[in-house]
Amino acid sequence: MKFFNKIAKLLLTISFLSIVTISSAQEVAPANGDGKKLEKSLIDSGKFYFASKNYEAAIQQWSMALSMDPQNKEVEKYISDAKAKLEEKPEPSKDIPVTAQIQPKEVKEIVNILSMKDCINIAVKNHIPLQVASKSVKLAEMRVFEARRNMLPSATIAFEESSGKIQGRRYVGRKQYLEGQQPVFHGGELYFTMKQAETNLEVTRNDYERIKNELVLQVKKGYYTLGKARENLEMQKWLSQEVNRVWSMVSKQYDSGLTSKLELLNVSSQSSQVKYQLASADGDVSVAELILKQAMNVEPKERIDVKPDLEFKKIAVDFERALSAAYMNRPEVKINSLMIEYYNYGKKIARAKGWPKIDILGQWGLAKEEFVSEDRLGPTTPPNTFDNDEKLNQQWYAGIKGSMPFWGSTGEYSWTEENWVPVVSAFHGTEAVTSSYKLKVLDKLDYYSDNQLADVDYDRARQELCKAKMDITLEVKESCFNYEKALLQLDTATNKVKFQEKDLEVNRFKRQLDELPDSNIIESMIKLSQEKFGYLQAESDCYIAVASLNKAIGVENFYDPDKGDVVSGNETK
């Protein structure tokens, strides 16, 4: 009986275990009982999550499949591989930054990292028009010195020796004297000429600043354009890496029969688009670098790079304040104002030529001229020698001369008194007082044309000043307007970037739930990169707009984006 009781208990236990197993299978299997299809679906789903590097979800799917078939060694191996992957170090986050953080490759050639100030200094040093303007300044300084010198006395120091024969006898002579002339009155012509030269010096200095002002703007445009292109290239490199990774994953899924051919073709097309964007971004960098090199006037083969901080800080710009500063600081306004002054002096110089001119002149020196006394000194005496007992005698002359233009003619008068030493043809010195009168008929007809030309140049300078002020007003207005547009574009681009970042985050979450294909994720990343490029473009436009406004004002850093407000002390230059 005990034996039969044990057999009955064993049969009851087997029956209970069978009922529990059947109940568990019914919980996992579908209503139609097709367990094999469900098991295969769970295995394929696990493979997909494994390829997507979502190892925890893959283990969960495979564990459910293994519970349906505990003898499936292949699923056990899948679970073991997934657990091994989980033990490895996790990869860093793949969120797209504004500037992609890509590890730099090994640099094989030296690249000069230049700041904005470095680029401007190199450009100023190499710019040929600036070198010409600098030499023009030196020339104008020389002209000023010459004009000032003309107001002082002119002096001549002379040494003369002579020899010859007269009536068969040899003679020798020697003179040493100082001769000078001092303008007394020229109607102010010399003074106005000096003032005109000083005005011309200021014109050349402001012309130097004008050329430099334009050069600085070109360098800043090239600098910010190159910085924007560099940022975009780094972002496109990151995007290309991400898309290549997704394309490789989708290609494996297609080979495993987990995705459709349409999805594969769509991802392939998107990958080609990203490659095109990368090539275009690389070309933009090359072109922008060449433009900056041209502005700096450096060799195209020289390797340079820039690392600008494009985090723009908004500044308050007031049109009236900017226009007032432009009228005070702009080199073109100063040049045209100085040109009015220059031609005004020209008018005074032309008028001064109609006034009398009076000059004082004179000479003082020592001289001697005599026969060579060979009989008394002997035949061995060298010719052309003076007697030792003779000395040089004084001689001089002094005078005044004047001229007066009238009706296109010129009347001249001169008075001189002189005292000369004897010469070999005379035994006594000469003393004389001489008065001279001359009339030059119609030799100054250019006096009237010079006056007319001076009036024309003066009026033309006034017109140029009015035109310069109107042009500067328009330039300042356009620069302010362009800055306002750039700010609006920056705000719009910022909002678009935020929207696309949120959209990409939502699409990635949906992809984890297997509600979206991979092509939608790539499309979101492409849109995000495009909006971030628009953001970079807007920031670059803001910097360039401020640089253009500073150029219109005539002060390099009147508005400083790094400080976010007007630089103190630059209201007047």
WOHU-V742731 format. One line per field, one symbol per residue. ss: DSSP state (H for helix, E for strand, C for the rest). Layout:
ss: ???
This chain:
ss: CHHHHHHHHHHHHHHHHHHHHHHHHHHHCCCCCCHHHHHHHHHHHHHHHHHCCCHHHHHHHHHHHHHHCCCCHHHHHHHHHHHHHHHCCCCCCCCCCCCCCCCCCCCCCCCEEECHHHHHHHHHHHCHHHHHHHHHHHHHHHHHHHHHHCCCCEEEEEEEEEEEEECCEEEEEEEEEEEEEEEEECCCHHHHHHHHHHHHHHHHHHHHHHHHHHHHHHHHHHHHHHHHHHHHHHHHHHHHHHHHHHHHHHHHHHHCCCCCHHHHHHHHHHHHHHHHHHHHHHHHHHHHHHHHHHHHCCCCCCCEEECCCCCCCCCCCCHHHHHHHHHHHCHHHHHHHHHHHHHHHHHHHHHHCCCCEEEEEEEEEEEEEEECCHHHHCCCCCCCCCCCCCCCEEEEEEEEEEEEEECCEEEEEEEEEEEECCCCCCCCCEEEEEEEEEEECCCCCHHHHHHHHHHHHHHHHHHHHHHHHHHHHHHHHHHHHHHHHHHHHHHHHHHHHHHHHHHHHHHHHHHHCCCCCHHHHHHHHHHHHHHHHHHHHHHHHHHHHHHHHHHHHCCCCCEECCCCEECCCCCCC
